Amino acid sequence: MLLYALVPFAYLLGSISSAIIVCRLMGLPDPRTRGSNNPGATNVLRLGGKKAAAITLLGDALKGLIPMLAAHALQAPPLILALTALAAFLGHLYPIFFGFKGGKGVATALGTQFGLYWAIGLSVAAIWLFVAKVMNISSLAALAAMALAPFIVWWFWPAPELVIMQILMSVLLFWRHRSNIQNLLRGREGKISS
C-alpha cells in the first residue's frame, strides 16, 4: 500500500512552492507578480539575491529528491519510480495549493534525477553548470541539460519506464520554457548575472 501512496505524496510535496514561501518569509515581492512572474529560483535571485535563491533552489530540489529516496527505501520497481518522479515534477508545475500555477520545474526535475540515481543527477547538473558558466543564461542551461537528460537516464538505467518518464519531463519543461525559447531566438533572454 505504501508504494501506491508514493505518487500522491510526491505530487502534494511537489505542490509546495518554495519560491512563494521563501519570498513571504523574507519580505520579498510575490515571484508570480514580479520579474519574470515565475515562482522559481532564477526569478527569486532577481528579486531577493543569492541567499533567497539558494534556499528556493534547495527547497525545489528536495521536493523531487525526498519522494525518490522514499521510493528507493520501499524498493519500488521502475514504474513506481517513474510515476513518483513525474508526480513530484507535475506538482511543481501545477501545484494544487497555488491554483495550479507553478514554476518551470528545473530544480525539481534535478532533484528527481539525483534521487533516481546520483550519477544521473550529477551528469545533468554538470551540463547545466557548464552551459550556465559559458553562456550565462539559466534557461539555455536548463534546456540543454534536459534535452540530454533522456539519453543520460538511458545510459545509466535503461528501463523503458524511466526513459519515457524523462522524455515526458523534458518535453513538459521545454513547453514551460516556450517564452524563454522565443526570447533566446530573438536574442533577448536575460542573463544570470550582468
VMD Tcl script that draws the C-alpha trace (Angstrom):
set ca {
  {0.00 0.00 0.00}
  {2.83 2.38 0.83}
  {4.13 2.05 -2.72}
  {0.86 3.39 -4.13}
  {0.88 6.28 -1.64}
  {4.19 7.47 -3.08}
  {2.62 9.05 -6.16}
  {0.07 11.30 -4.38}
  {2.67 12.07 -1.70}
  {5.13 13.17 -4.38}
  {2.52 15.35 -6.08}
  {1.49 17.05 -2.82}
  {5.11 17.64 -1.81}
  {5.84 18.99 -5.29}
  {2.88 21.36 -4.91}
  {4.60 23.25 -2.08}
  {6.06 26.38 -3.73}
  {9.48 27.09 -2.25}
  {9.71 30.40 -4.10}
  {6.44 31.77 -2.75}
  {7.16 30.61 0.80}
  {10.73 31.98 0.78}
  {9.58 35.32 -0.61}
  {6.84 35.63 2.03}
  {9.19 34.74 4.89}
  {11.89 37.13 3.65}
  {9.51 40.02 2.92}
  {10.09 39.89 -0.82}
  {7.53 40.52 -3.59}
  {5.41 37.61 -4.78}
  {7.51 36.00 -7.55}
  {4.32 35.32 -9.54}
  {3.74 39.06 -9.96}
  {7.28 40.43 -10.30}
  {10.29 39.88 -12.55}
  {9.57 37.01 -14.92}
  {6.40 36.15 -12.95}
  {7.81 32.65 -12.43}
  {7.95 31.12 -8.94}
  {11.43 29.68 -9.37}
  {14.96 30.19 -8.09}
  {16.15 32.34 -11.02}
  {13.35 34.86 -10.51}
  {13.89 34.83 -6.74}
  {17.57 35.60 -7.44}
  {16.50 38.74 -9.29}
  {14.03 39.73 -6.57}
  {15.92 38.88 -3.41}
  {19.52 37.94 -4.10}
  {21.64 34.82 -3.76}
  {20.57 33.68 -0.29}
  {16.85 33.67 -1.14}
  {17.56 31.98 -4.47}
  {19.74 29.29 -2.86}
  {17.04 28.44 -0.30}
  {14.44 28.29 -3.08}
  {16.66 26.08 -5.23}
  {17.29 23.71 -2.32}
  {13.59 23.54 -1.46}
  {12.58 22.84 -5.04}
  {15.24 20.15 -5.43}
  {14.23 18.45 -2.17}
  {10.64 18.20 -3.47}
  {11.98 15.86 -6.13}
  {14.67 14.15 -4.07}
  {12.66 13.16 -0.98}
  {9.92 11.15 -2.77}
  {12.54 9.33 -4.83}
  {14.55 8.40 -1.74}
  {11.33 7.16 -0.14}
  {10.61 5.10 -3.26}
  {14.08 3.52 -3.11}
  {13.63 2.80 0.60}
  {10.43 0.91 -0.27}
  {12.25 -0.93 -3.09}
  {9.87 0.46 -5.69}
  {10.07 -1.01 -9.19}
  {10.95 1.23 -12.17}
  {7.30 2.01 -12.96}
  {6.62 3.36 -9.46}
  {9.93 5.26 -9.53}
  {8.91 6.83 -12.84}
  {5.41 7.75 -11.64}
  {6.77 9.17 -8.39}
  {9.27 11.38 -10.21}
  {6.64 12.56 -12.67}
  {4.18 13.31 -9.85}
  {6.70 15.47 -7.95}
  {7.54 17.32 -11.16}
  {3.87 17.87 -12.05}
  {3.22 19.08 -8.51}
  {5.79 21.82 -9.03}
  {4.41 22.76 -12.45}
  {0.74 22.56 -11.46}
  {0.54 22.92 -7.65}
  {-2.82 22.19 -6.06}
  {-2.03 24.64 -3.24}
  {-1.40 27.60 -5.58}
  {-4.15 27.44 -8.18}
  {-2.21 25.02 -10.40}
  {0.17 27.87 -11.37}
  {3.70 26.77 -10.64}
  {7.27 27.08 -11.81}
  {9.15 25.66 -14.75}
  {10.45 22.59 -12.97}
  {14.22 22.64 -13.44}
  {15.29 22.21 -9.80}
  {12.54 19.70 -9.01}
  {13.45 17.66 -12.09}
  {17.08 17.71 -10.99}
  {16.04 16.56 -7.52}
  {14.21 13.57 -9.01}
  {17.25 12.76 -11.14}
  {19.59 12.80 -8.14}
  {17.04 10.69 -6.26}
  {16.74 8.20 -9.09}
  {20.50 7.65 -9.27}
  {23.19 10.07 -8.15}
  {25.21 9.68 -11.37}
  {22.20 10.75 -13.45}
  {21.68 13.86 -11.33}
  {25.38 14.69 -11.33}
  {25.62 14.37 -15.12}
  {22.60 16.60 -15.74}
  {23.83 19.15 -13.17}
  {27.28 19.20 -14.78}
  {25.75 20.02 -18.18}
  {23.63 22.79 -16.62}
  {26.65 24.28 -14.83}
  {28.85 24.14 -17.93}
  {26.30 25.84 -20.21}
  {25.40 28.38 -17.50}
  {29.09 29.23 -16.98}
  {29.82 29.57 -20.70}
  {26.60 31.26 -21.86}
  {25.46 32.95 -18.59}
  {21.81 32.14 -19.43}
  {19.86 30.00 -16.95}
  {17.09 28.94 -19.34}
  {19.55 27.86 -22.04}
  {21.47 25.80 -19.49}
  {18.24 24.14 -18.34}
  {17.10 23.40 -21.89}
  {20.47 21.91 -22.85}
  {20.63 19.75 -19.72}
  {17.06 18.49 -20.05}
  {17.41 17.83 -23.78}
  {20.24 15.44 -22.95}
  {18.63 14.01 -19.79}
  {16.70 11.16 -21.53}
  {19.97 9.91 -23.04}
  {21.67 10.13 -19.65}
  {18.87 8.15 -17.99}
  {19.07 5.57 -20.79}
  {22.85 5.30 -20.37}
  {22.81 4.72 -16.60}
  {19.45 2.92 -16.15}
  {17.85 1.87 -19.44}
  {14.47 0.81 -18.02}
  {11.84 1.89 -20.59}
  {9.59 3.35 -17.87}
  {12.36 5.64 -16.64}
  {13.42 6.77 -20.10}
  {9.80 7.54 -21.06}
  {9.34 9.42 -17.77}
  {12.38 11.56 -18.51}
  {11.23 12.23 -22.08}
  {7.86 13.42 -20.73}
  {9.55 15.63 -18.14}
  {11.88 17.13 -20.74}
  {9.01 17.83 -23.15}
  {6.97 19.48 -20.39}
  {9.99 21.52 -19.31}
  {10.50 22.74 -22.88}
  {6.79 23.64 -23.04}
  {7.07 25.64 -19.81}
  {10.11 27.44 -21.26}
  {8.42 28.39 -24.54}
  {8.61 32.14 -23.80}
  {12.29 31.73 -22.91}
  {12.87 29.90 -26.20}
  {11.27 32.78 -28.10}
  {13.47 35.26 -26.23}
  {16.56 33.15 -26.96}
  {15.74 33.12 -30.67}
  {15.33 36.90 -30.60}
  {18.49 37.44 -28.54}
  {16.50 38.98 -25.67}
  {16.81 36.34 -22.94}
  {18.09 37.69 -19.65}
  {21.48 36.79 -18.25}
  {22.07 35.10 -14.90}
  {24.31 37.99 -13.91}
  {25.20 41.18 -15.74}
}
mol new
graphics top color blue
foreach p $ca { graphics top sphere $p radius 0.5 }
foreach p [lrange $ca 0 end-1] q [lrange $ca 1 end] { graphics top cylinder $p $q radius 0.2 }
display resetview
